[in-house]
Amino acid sequence: MCHTAYAAPGVHLDTNRKVADTDSVVRKQSVSLGINYGSDIQFFGRTGPVKYPYMGADAIYNFKSGFFLYGSVVQVFGYTPVIDEIDAGAGYLFNYSKHFTGTFSYTHFFFADQAPPVIVSASSNDINFKNSYDWGVFKTAGTFDYLFGDANDYFLTLSVSKYIEPGWRLFNDQDYLSINPGANLIMGTQNFVGRYASEHSSELFYNNYIPGLDAPPPFHDFDNGKFNVLNYSFKLPIAYNMPHYTFEASWKYSLPVNVDGALRNHREVFFNLTFYYLFFK
């Protein structure tokens, strides 16, 4: 599947478009436009006290040199702003060898004044470095993220996936299905939890209401700066592909661990629908 875009914005969203999972990467000048629906916003294995289903749209411009520029807009259902968040960033694609690739990128998040209190709002910048190796039987990847802003955190995500493309076609000789099951392990710090709790204590109080209390309780300090395992997840994306566009449905089962502080995370199933169209030369 060589036509997929190199990279995409929205590192905090539960989307499958961060970096293309491809058998081979061909550098071409291209523009990718996409739209995505998600059942909830997840931030490195953590969610807020309520679900935030959303719609997002993004655009990516890939240069033949390997540089790429991207931007995205996000609208959370049920809130007043037409656009709750804008992401913008740039990066570079590395081709170490036929099977070994990497990307380096920087993203800045802009939030509207009346945007919902999504958990990602504790950080406004992300530096991302990802390396992937295709072993043939399966593909492995390691991703390092440094998030900074009102809260500073760093994360390491390890993933393994298996790209499957059946040989038969559905409607013509150009379309095909692809299945890319995988598993992720997220490790990192979670200073963003304490920052979120201090800024949204009343909301956390009402969503975790304790009978007999008439005021938000004090939130205790936890060792959120400790590097720890945060989340295990298993994902099943199924996509219908044509030479210039892809429509994908994806399910993910998420198991948060070492949950400390004000956010009472639990096991959750996430669902995403994504459509993107690619123009290339």
N, C-alpha and C positions, 0 to 999 in steps of 0.2 A: 504494500500500500504506500506508494511513493508520493502520492499527490497531497498528503496531509500537510498542514502548516507546521512550521518548525516549533513555534511556541505560542503561548496565549496568556492573557492576563487573568486576574482573578485567583490569586494563589490561595485565598482564604475560602473561596466558594467550593462547594462539593461538586466540582466539574472535572471532566476527564480531558480537558484541553490544555493542561499546563505545558506539556511537551509531547510532541508526536511520538507514538509508539509505532515505529516503522521498521521494516526489515532492512531497508536501505534508505539513506537520505541523499536526495539529489538536490543540489543547490540551484534554485531557479529564482528569477525575479517574479514575485507573486504577491497578490493581495487576497486575504481571506476575510470573509464577513460571516459572522455567526450569531445565533440567537439561542438562548438556553433557559430552560425552566428547572428550578430546583425546589424540592419539598422542604428544605431547611438549610440555613447557613451554618456551616461548621468551620471552626478555626483551629487547625492542627489538633484535631481530636476532641475539641471542646465545643459545646453549644451553649446558647443563652438560656435563661429560665423559661422562655416561651419559644414556640416554633416561628420561624420567619421564612415562609415560602417566598420565592422571588422570581423575577424575570431579569435576564441580562442580555446585553448585546455587545459584541466586540468586533474590532477590526485589527488586522495584523498586516504589516507591510514587510516582506522579506526581500533583502538585497542579495544579489548573486555572491557578494563577498562573504556572506554569513551573518551580517548585521540584520537586526529586525527591530521595528518599532511597533508598538501596540497601544490600544486604548480600549476601555470598556465602560459601560454605564450599567447601573444596577437599580432596579425598582423593587422595593419590598412591598408585598401586597398588604393593603389595609392602612397605609399611611399617606399623609397629605402630599409630600413632595412628589412631583412626577419623576424626578431622578434623585435617589437617595445617596448615591455614591458614584464617583468617577475615578477610574484607575488609569494611570498612564505610565509607560515604561519603555525601556530599550534593552537590547541584549545582543549577544553574539553566539553563533553556533560553531562548535569545534568538531572537525572530522579528524579524530586521531588515527582511525583506520576504518576498514570496511565495516567492522562490527562494533567499534568503540566510538561513541559520540558523547558530546557534552554541550551544555548551554550555561551561559553566565548572563544574569539580567538584574536590572534594578527597577522597582515599581514604587510609585507613590500613590497613596489613597487619599482622595478628597471626599469629605462627608458634608452633606447639606446640613444647615442649622437645625432643621426640624426632622432630621433623619431618625429612624428608630434606633434604640440603643443596642445595636448588634455588637457582639463581643469583639469583633475585629477593630472597632473604633479606638481601642486602647493603643494601637500602633498605627502609624501612618506611612511607614517606609519598610520595604523588604529588599534585601540583597539575597539572590538565589543562585546557587551553583549546583548543577546536576550532571552526573555522569551515568551513562547507560552502556551496558555490554550485552550484545546478542550472542548467546551461546548456541543458537540453533534450536535446541530442545526447549529452551525457555530464555527469558530476558530478565536481567537484574539491573537495578538502578539504586544509586545512593544520592540523596539530595540534602544539601545544607542550606538553611535559611537563617538569616539574621534579621530580626524585626526590631525596629527602634522607633521611638516617638515618645508618647507619654509613658510607655512601658517598654523595656528592652528585654528581648528574649532571643534564644537561638534554638534551632531544631535540627534533628537529623532524621530523615525518612528513608527507610530501607524497603524496597519493593521487589517482588518477583511476579512475572506475568508470562502467559503463554498465548501467543497470537495464533488464531486458527482461522483459516480461510477455506471453506469447502470448495471443491472444484466445479460444482454445478452452478448454473446461472438461473435466475428467476424469470425475467421477462425478455431479456435480449442478451447479446454476447458481450456486453460491456458492464453490466451490473453484477454485483456479488455481495454476499453476506460476509461479515467478519465478526468473530467472537474473541474477546481478549480478557479472560478471567485472570484475576490477580489477587495478591495479598500484600498489605502494607503494615509496617511497624513504625510508629512515630515516637521518638524520644526527644526530650527537650526540657526547658524551663517553662514556668507558667506565671511569671510576674504579672502578665496581663489580667489574670484572674483577680488579684488584689486590687489592681487599678480599676477594673470594671466594677468591683464591689463598692469601692469608695465613691465612685461617680454615680452609681445607680442603686444605692442602698434601699431607697423606698420601694423601688420596683421589685427587688429581690425579697424584701420583707413581705409584700403582698402576695407574691407568687409562692413563697415558702411560709405562709402564715401559721403562727403558733397561737392557739386560743389563749386569751388572757393577756396578751401583749397589745398595747395601744401605741407603740412607737417602734421604729426599726431597732432591733437589737444591735449591739456592737459586734462587728465582725473581727474575729481573732486573726492575728498574724500567723501565717503558715510559712514554712520554708519553701516558698514558691520559686526561689532562685536555684533550687537544687535540680541538677540534670537527672531526669528520671524517665521511665517508660510512661507514655501518656495514652496510647491508643493502639489497638489492633483492629484491622478492618479487612473485609473480603468483598471483592467487587466483581460484578458480572456485566460488562458492556456488550451489547449486541447492536451492530450497525448495518444499515443498508447503504451501499456505496455505488456511486457512479463516477466517471472520470473527473467531474468538477464539483460534485457535492456529496455530502454524507448526512444521513439521518440516524441518530443513535439514541437508544434507550439504555439506561444504566441503573442497576440496583447495587446498593452497598450496605453491608451489615457492619455496624460499628460497635466496638466494645471498649469504652473508656476505662482506664485503670488509674490508680493512684490519684483519685479525685479528692483534692483538699480545698478547703475554703468555702466560699459562698455558693458556688455553682454545683448543684446536685445532678450531675450528668448520669445518664443511664444508657443502656443498650438501645440502639435506634436503627431503623432501616431508612435509608435515604433513596430517593428516586429522582432521576434527572432525564430530561429530554433535550437533545441538542441537534440543531441543524446548522451546517455551515457550507458556504459556497466558495470555491477557490478559482480565482482568475490568475493565470500564469502565462509567461512568455516562453 
